């Protein structure tokens, strides 16, 4: 079954769509969740949560704005990060005198500009280098895992990441050190 058929099953609220989602995309989702959540129960709960989010939010997916895999990846990563934060986050009672978590319009504009600059800089990298950056800093994969899957040494991966970060800093107006 191809991805379009799976998406249509989910849009049509057919239970088989969920089965096919987990069959075809479960391994990708688990791959993204694993480095973020160490507890196997948390991983499985997160996988179920992502499947439910896909079911509930399938109408938000727009193939014209991005790929299915990209959309699913972001949904999965965010769910795992939220679950990880919930486990280690502070559960103290919030008081009304705390500042609003919403950014001011100026902060929102600056953040959006920084994101766009970073996106342009990342697109200037080769697909291989961009994938390495994403694996380490977006998917939060351990360097050891990346090295093992690329068939290289941890030191080689660390060196490449160092050079890529230095290159990105230079492009983004940083001093290039670090």
C-alpha positions in Angstrom: 0.0 0.0 0.0 1.4 3.4 -0.9 1.4 6.5 1.2 -1.4 8.2 -0.7 -3.7 5.3 0.0 -2.8 5.3 3.7 -3.4 9.1 3.9 -6.8 8.6 2.2 -7.8 5.8 4.6 -7.0 8.1 7.5 -8.8 11.0 5.9 -11.8 8.7 5.4 -11.6 7.7 9.1 -11.0 4.0 8.2 -9.5 2.1 11.0 -7.3 0.2 8.5 -5.5 3.5 7.9 -4.1 3.5 11.5 -2.9 -0.1 11.0 -1.2 0.8 7.7 0.3 3.9 9.2 1.9 1.9 12.0 2.9 -0.9 9.6 4.6 1.4 7.1 5.7 4.3 9.1 6.0 2.9 12.6 9.7 2.0 12.2 10.5 5.6 11.1 8.5 7.0 14.1 10.2 4.6 16.5 13.6 5.6 15.0 12.8 9.3 15.8 11.4 8.6 19.3 14.2 6.3 20.5 17.0 8.8 21.1 14.7 11.2 22.9 12.9 8.8 25.2 14.8 6.1 27.0 12.0 4.3 28.7 10.4 1.6 26.4 6.9 2.3 27.9 7.3 6.0 27.1 8.3 5.2 23.6 5.3 3.0 23.0 2.9 5.6 24.6 4.5 8.3 22.5 4.1 6.2 19.3 0.4 5.8 20.2 0.1 9.5 20.9 1.6 10.3 17.5 -0.8 7.9 15.7 -3.7 9.6 17.4 -2.4 13.1 16.5 -2.1 12.0 12.8 -5.7 10.7 13.0 -6.9 13.9 14.6 -4.8 16.3 12.5 -4.7 14.7 9.1 -6.6 17.6 7.6 -3.7 19.9 8.5 -1.4 17.9 6.2 -1.0 19.7 2.9 1.2 18.1 0.3 1.6 21.5 -1.3 3.4 22.8 1.7 5.7 19.8 2.4 6.2 16.1 2.2 4.2 13.5 4.2 7.4 12.2 5.7 8.5 15.7 6.8 5.1 16.3 8.4 5.1 13.0 10.2 8.7 13.4 11.3 7.9 16.9 12.9 4.8 15.6 14.6 6.7 12.6 16.0 9.7 14.6 17.1 7.6 17.2 18.8 5.5 14.6 20.6 8.6 12.9 21.9 10.2 16.2 23.0 7.0 17.2 24.8 6.8 13.8 26.6 10.5 14.1 27.6 9.9 17.6 28.9 6.9 16.5 30.8 8.9 13.8 32.6 11.7 16.1 33.6 9.8 19.3 33.8 8.9 21.3 36.9 5.4 20.3 38.1 5.1 23.1 40.7 2.0 25.2 40.6 2.1 28.1 38.2 1.2 31.5 39.6 -0.5 34.3 37.8 2.4 36.7 38.2 4.6 34.8 35.8 5.3 36.5 32.5 3.3 35.4 29.5 5.1 32.6 27.5 3.9 34.2 24.3 6.7 36.2 22.6 6.1 39.9 21.9 5.6 40.8 18.2 9.2 42.0 18.0 10.5 38.8 19.5 8.3 36.8 17.1 9.6 38.7 14.1 13.2 38.3 15.1 12.7 34.6 15.7 11.1 34.1 12.3 14.0 36.0 10.6 16.6 33.9 12.4 14.7 30.7 11.4 14.6 31.8 7.8 18.3 32.6 7.8 19.1 29.2 9.3 16.8 27.5 6.8 18.6 29.2 3.9 22.0 28.4 5.4 21.0 24.7 5.8 19.7 24.6 2.2 23.1 25.8 1.1 24.7 22.6 2.5 25.0 19.4 0.6 22.1 17.0 1.3 24.6 14.7 3.1 25.8 17.5 5.4 22.3 18.7 6.0 21.2 15.2 6.9 24.0 15.0 9.4 23.0 18.3 11.1 19.4 17.2 11.2 20.2 13.8 12.7 22.3 15.3 15.5 20.4 18.5 16.3 16.9 18.0 15.1 16.4 14.2 15.7 18.8 14.3 18.7 20.5 11.1 17.7 23.6 10.2 19.7 26.9 10.7 17.8 27.7 7.0 18.4 24.5 5.9 16.6 25.2 8.3 13.7 28.8 7.0 13.3 27.7 3.4 13.5 25.0 3.9 10.9 27.3 5.8 8.6 30.1 3.3 9.0 32.6 5.8 10.4 34.1 6.8 13.7 32.7 8.9 16.4 35.7 11.2 16.0 35.0 11.7 12.3 31.4 12.6 12.9 32.3 15.0 15.7 34.9 16.7 13.4 32.5 17.0 10.6 29.8 18.5 12.9 32.3 20.9 14.3 33.3 22.1 10.8 29.6 22.4 9.7 28.7 24.4 12.8 31.6 26.7 12.2 30.5 27.2 8.5 26.9 27.9 9.6 28.0 30.4 12.2 30.1 32.2 9.6 27.1 32.3 7.2 24.7 33.5 9.9 27.0 36.3 10.9 28.7 34.7 13.9 32.4 34.8 14.5 32.8 31.2 13.2 34.6 30.1 16.4 33.4 27.1 18.5 
